[in-house]
Amino acid sequence: MTDLFPIIQPEAEPSVQAQLPLCREVAWDFVRGIPIYAGGRPVEVTGAEAVKVWIWKALMTARFRHDIYTWDYGCEAESLIGKAFTAQVKESEAVRYVREALAPNPYITDVRQVDVRFRGAELEISCQVSTIYGEAEVTAYV
C-alpha cells in the first residue's frame, strides 16, 4: 500500500497566471503623460505592456490624496521632496515607497531593482520588475 488514503488525492494548485484574467490597460505616452488614442478611441494594451502602464500610473499617483483610489494604490515618494533628511535616508525611503506601491499588484511577481535620484524638486524613479508575462522596466519622474 503506497498511499494512506488512495481515494483522497490533493488537487494541484492552479498557477497564478491561470487564475488571473489578462491584464488590460489603455496605452500610455510616458513622455507626455497622456493616454494614446487612435481613431478617437483609446488604444488598449495587454500583458507586460499593460502592467508597465499600471506601474507608471501607480508611481505617478500620490498615495492617500485621491478618494477615487484605495489606500493601497499610489506612491508616497513625493513626500520626501524638500525634507531635511540625508540623501541616503531619502533614497532608501524612496526605494521602500516604490516597493510598497508595487506590492498590491498580483501581476507583479518581483521588484528586482529600484534606482532613485533626487534632482532638485524632481525625483527620478527607475525600476525593473518581473511580471507573470515577463520582465518590464519603467522610469517615472515625480
C-alpha positions as CSV (number, residue, x, y, z in Angstrom):
1,M,0.0,0.0,0.0
2,T,1.7,3.2,-1.2
3,D,-1.0,5.8,-0.2
4,L,-2.6,6.1,3.2
5,F,-5.8,7.4,1.6
6,P,-5.8,6.3,-2.0
7,I,-9.2,7.8,-2.7
8,I,-8.4,11.3,-1.4
9,Q,-5.7,12.9,-3.6
10,P,-4.8,16.6,-3.2
11,E,-5.5,18.7,-6.2
12,A,-2.7,20.6,-7.8
13,E,-2.8,24.3,-7.2
14,P,-3.5,26.2,-10.4
15,S,-0.8,28.6,-11.4
16,V,-1.2,32.3,-10.6
17,Q,-1.3,33.1,-14.3
18,A,-4.2,30.7,-14.9
19,Q,-6.2,32.3,-12.1
20,L,-5.7,36.0,-13.2
21,P,-7.5,37.5,-16.2
22,L,-5.4,39.0,-18.9
23,C,-4.1,42.4,-17.7
24,R,-5.5,45.2,-19.8
25,E,-4.8,49.0,-19.8
26,V,-5.1,52.0,-22.0
27,A,-1.9,52.6,-23.9
28,W,0.1,55.4,-22.4
29,D,2.5,58.0,-23.7
30,F,5.0,58.1,-20.8
31,V,6.8,61.2,-22.0
32,R,3.7,63.4,-22.3
33,G,1.8,61.6,-19.5
34,I,-1.4,61.1,-21.6
35,P,-3.3,58.2,-23.0
36,I,-2.9,57.2,-26.6
37,Y,-5.9,57.4,-28.9
38,A,-6.4,56.0,-32.5
39,G,-9.4,57.0,-34.5
40,G,-11.0,58.7,-31.5
41,R,-10.8,55.6,-29.3
42,P,-8.2,54.7,-26.6
43,V,-5.7,52.1,-27.7
44,E,-5.7,49.0,-25.5
45,V,-2.5,47.1,-24.4
46,T,-2.4,43.8,-22.7
47,G,0.1,41.6,-20.9
48,A,3.5,43.0,-19.8
49,E,2.9,46.4,-21.5
50,A,-0.4,46.8,-19.5
51,V,1.5,46.0,-16.3
52,K,4.1,48.6,-17.3
53,V,1.3,51.2,-17.7
54,W,-0.1,50.3,-14.3
55,I,3.3,50.6,-12.7
56,W,3.9,54.0,-14.2
57,K,0.5,55.3,-13.1
58,A,0.9,53.9,-9.6
59,L,4.3,55.6,-9.2
60,M,2.9,58.9,-10.5
61,T,-0.2,58.9,-8.3
62,A,0.2,60.3,-4.8
63,R,-1.0,57.8,-2.2
64,F,-3.9,58.8,0.0
65,R,-4.6,62.0,-1.9
66,H,-7.5,61.0,-4.2
67,D,-10.7,59.5,-2.9
68,I,-11.3,57.5,-6.1
69,Y,-8.3,55.2,-5.3
70,T,-8.0,52.7,-2.4
71,W,-5.3,53.3,0.2
72,D,-3.3,50.5,-1.4
73,Y,-2.8,52.5,-4.7
74,G,-0.2,55.1,-5.3
75,C,3.3,56.0,-4.1
76,E,4.4,58.2,-1.2
77,A,7.8,59.0,-2.6
78,E,6.9,62.7,-3.4
79,S,6.5,63.3,0.4
80,L,10.4,63.0,0.6
81,I,11.0,66.0,-1.6
82,G,12.1,69.0,0.4
83,K,12.6,67.0,3.6
84,A,15.7,67.6,5.8
85,F,16.9,64.0,5.7
86,T,20.3,62.9,4.4
87,A,20.5,61.8,0.8
88,Q,21.0,58.2,1.9
89,V,17.8,58.2,4.1
90,K,15.8,59.8,1.3
91,E,17.0,57.2,-1.3
92,S,16.3,54.2,1.0
93,E,12.9,55.5,1.9
94,A,12.1,56.2,-1.8
95,V,13.0,52.6,-2.6
96,R,10.8,51.3,0.1
97,Y,7.9,53.5,-1.1
98,V,8.3,52.2,-4.6
99,R,8.3,48.6,-3.4
100,E,5.2,49.2,-1.3
101,A,3.4,50.9,-4.2
102,L,4.0,47.9,-6.5
103,A,3.3,45.2,-3.9
104,P,-0.5,45.1,-4.3
105,N,-0.5,44.2,-8.0
106,P,-1.0,40.4,-8.4
107,Y,0.6,40.5,-11.9
108,I,4.0,41.6,-10.4
109,T,6.0,38.7,-9.0
110,D,9.2,40.5,-8.0
111,V,10.6,44.0,-7.9
112,R,14.2,43.3,-8.7
113,Q,15.9,46.7,-8.9
114,V,14.9,50.2,-7.9
115,D,17.0,53.2,-8.6
116,V,16.1,56.7,-7.3
117,R,17.7,60.0,-7.9
118,F,16.8,63.3,-6.5
119,R,17.4,66.3,-8.8
120,G,16.2,69.4,-7.1
121,A,12.4,69.3,-6.9
122,E,12.2,66.2,-9.1
123,L,12.6,62.6,-8.2
124,E,13.5,60.1,-10.9
125,I,12.4,56.5,-10.3
126,S,13.6,53.6,-12.4
127,C,12.6,50.0,-11.6
128,Q,12.9,46.6,-13.1
129,V,10.1,44.2,-12.3
130,S,9.2,40.6,-13.0
131,T,5.7,40.1,-14.1
132,I,3.7,36.9,-14.9
133,Y,4.2,38.0,-18.5
134,G,8.0,38.6,-18.4
135,E,10.3,41.5,-17.5
136,A,9.3,45.2,-17.5
137,E,11.3,48.3,-16.9
138,V,9.7,51.7,-16.0
139,T,11.1,55.1,-15.4
140,A,8.9,57.8,-13.8
141,Y,9.6,61.4,-12.8
142,V,7.7,62.5,-9.6
